[in-house]
Amino acid sequence: MNLSTSLLALALLTSTLPACGVCGSEKLVEKARSQRVIASNEMGKGQRETLQQLKLVGESEAVIWYYDRTVTGSGSEGNLLTTKRIVSYRNRDVFEAAFPDIRSASHESGGTSERIRVEKSSGEFVVLQFGLGADSKRMYESLCQKIEGKCKK
């Protein structure tokens, strides 16, 4: 293992070392540090492109909050709140609830994760998982503004 590979591995494990501009790891390390809910204006070009490729955002809607559940920032699984719905996706499986179709929503934190739990009018549930410290409460509070009176406090 060469020095740049060793530094990259250590940085990914600890997320405390600065990225090495010479070894080209700065982009990967930055992605690995993005384990929190981010506003649409904080999203990188790659994150936007991933959502477009997966066709997760319709032409008439915009992303409000985004969360990438992967450690590497690949975007293959995550959660988002748009101007019209809340979405959880993993690879090609998409679970969503349009705001008018939401009966109730709650936020839970404990163990090793945070969760937003949404009950649809049909009785189905959409559960969005977040790592601890992801600050999912920001996404939940915005959801509650969109579906007034349906959030459990």
C-alpha positions as CSV (number, residue, x, y, z in Angstrom):
1,M,0.0,0.0,0.0
2,N,1.5,3.4,-1.0
3,L,1.4,6.5,1.2
4,S,-1.5,8.2,-0.6
5,T,-3.7,5.0,-0.2
6,S,-2.7,4.7,3.5
7,L,-3.6,8.4,4.1
8,L,-6.9,8.0,2.3
9,A,-7.8,4.9,4.2
10,L,-7.0,6.5,7.5
11,A,-8.9,9.7,6.6
12,L,-12.0,7.7,5.7
13,L,-11.8,5.7,8.9
14,T,-11.3,8.7,11.2
15,S,-12.7,11.6,9.1
16,T,-10.4,13.9,11.0
17,L,-7.4,14.1,8.7
18,P,-7.3,16.8,6.0
19,A,-7.5,15.5,2.4
20,C,-4.2,15.2,0.5
21,G,-4.4,17.4,-2.5
22,V,-1.4,15.7,-4.0
23,C,-2.8,12.2,-3.8
24,G,-6.2,13.2,-5.2
25,S,-8.2,12.1,-2.3
26,E,-9.8,15.5,-1.4
27,K,-13.1,14.8,-3.2
28,L,-13.6,11.3,-1.8
29,V,-12.8,12.5,1.8
30,E,-15.2,15.5,1.4
31,K,-18.0,13.1,0.3
32,A,-17.3,10.8,3.2
33,R,-17.7,13.7,5.6
34,S,-21.2,14.6,4.3
35,Q,-23.2,12.4,6.6
36,R,-25.7,15.0,7.5
37,V,-28.9,16.5,6.1
38,I,-28.0,19.3,3.7
39,A,-30.0,22.1,2.2
40,S,-30.3,22.1,-1.6
41,N,-27.9,25.0,-1.9
42,E,-25.2,22.9,-0.2
43,M,-25.5,20.0,-2.7
44,G,-22.6,19.4,-5.0
45,K,-22.8,18.9,-8.7
46,G,-22.4,15.1,-8.4
47,Q,-25.2,14.8,-5.9
48,R,-27.6,16.7,-8.2
49,E,-26.5,14.6,-11.2
50,T,-27.2,11.4,-9.2
51,L,-30.7,12.5,-8.4
52,Q,-31.3,13.4,-12.1
53,Q,-29.9,10.0,-13.3
54,L,-32.1,8.1,-10.8
55,K,-35.1,10.3,-11.9
56,L,-35.9,11.1,-8.3
57,V,-36.9,14.8,-8.8
58,G,-39.6,15.8,-11.2
59,E,-39.4,18.8,-13.5
60,S,-42.0,20.7,-11.5
61,E,-40.4,20.2,-8.1
62,A,-37.2,21.2,-6.4
63,V,-35.1,19.6,-3.6
64,I,-35.4,21.3,-0.2
65,W,-33.3,18.9,1.9
66,Y,-31.1,16.0,0.9
67,Y,-29.3,13.1,2.8
68,D,-27.0,10.6,1.3
69,R,-26.9,7.4,3.5
70,T,-23.7,6.0,1.9
71,V,-20.3,6.5,3.5
72,T,-18.6,7.2,0.2
73,G,-21.2,9.7,-1.1
74,S,-22.2,7.6,-4.0
75,G,-25.8,8.6,-3.7
76,S,-27.1,5.1,-4.3
77,E,-29.3,5.4,-1.3
78,G,-30.7,8.4,0.5
79,N,-33.6,10.6,1.5
80,L,-34.9,13.9,0.2
81,L,-37.7,16.4,0.8
82,T,-38.9,18.2,-2.3
83,T,-41.4,20.9,-2.8
84,K,-44.1,18.2,-3.4
85,R,-43.1,15.0,-1.5
86,I,-40.8,13.1,0.8
87,V,-38.7,10.3,-0.7
88,S,-36.5,7.5,0.5
89,Y,-34.5,5.5,-2.1
90,R,-32.1,2.6,-2.2
91,N,-30.6,1.7,-5.5
92,R,-33.7,1.6,-7.8
93,D,-36.3,1.1,-5.0
94,V,-38.1,4.3,-4.3
95,F,-40.5,4.9,-1.4
96,E,-42.4,8.2,-1.5
97,A,-45.3,10.1,-0.1
98,A,-46.8,13.2,-1.7
99,F,-47.8,15.8,0.9
100,P,-51.6,15.6,0.3
101,D,-51.3,11.8,0.7
102,I,-49.7,12.0,4.2
103,R,-51.9,11.1,7.2
104,S,-49.3,11.6,9.9
105,A,-45.5,11.9,10.5
106,S,-43.2,11.5,13.4
107,H,-39.5,11.8,14.3
108,E,-37.7,9.2,16.3
109,S,-34.1,9.1,17.6
110,G,-32.4,6.3,19.4
111,G,-30.0,3.4,19.1
112,T,-27.8,4.0,16.1
113,S,-30.1,6.0,14.0
114,E,-32.7,8.7,13.6
115,R,-35.9,8.1,11.7
116,I,-38.7,10.0,10.0
117,R,-41.8,7.8,9.9
118,V,-44.6,8.9,7.5
119,E,-48.0,7.2,7.4
120,K,-49.8,7.5,4.1
121,S,-53.6,7.7,3.7
122,S,-53.5,4.1,2.4
123,G,-52.1,2.9,5.8
124,E,-48.6,2.3,4.2
125,F,-45.6,3.6,6.0
126,V,-42.5,5.3,4.5
127,V,-39.6,5.2,6.9
128,L,-36.5,7.4,6.3
129,Q,-33.4,6.2,8.1
130,F,-30.5,8.6,9.1
131,G,-27.3,8.1,10.9
132,L,-27.0,9.6,14.4
133,G,-26.0,13.2,14.2
134,A,-27.4,13.6,10.7
135,D,-29.6,16.4,12.0
136,S,-32.7,14.9,10.4
137,K,-34.9,17.1,12.6
138,R,-34.3,19.9,10.0
139,M,-35.9,17.8,7.3
140,Y,-38.7,16.8,9.7
141,E,-39.5,20.4,10.7
142,S,-39.7,21.4,7.0
143,L,-42.0,18.4,6.3
144,C,-44.2,19.5,9.2
145,Q,-44.6,23.0,7.7
146,K,-45.7,21.4,4.4
147,I,-48.3,19.1,6.1
148,E,-49.6,21.3,8.8
149,G,-51.3,19.6,11.8
150,K,-50.2,16.1,10.8
151,C,-47.0,15.8,12.7
152,K,-46.7,14.2,16.1
153,K,-44.8,16.3,18.6
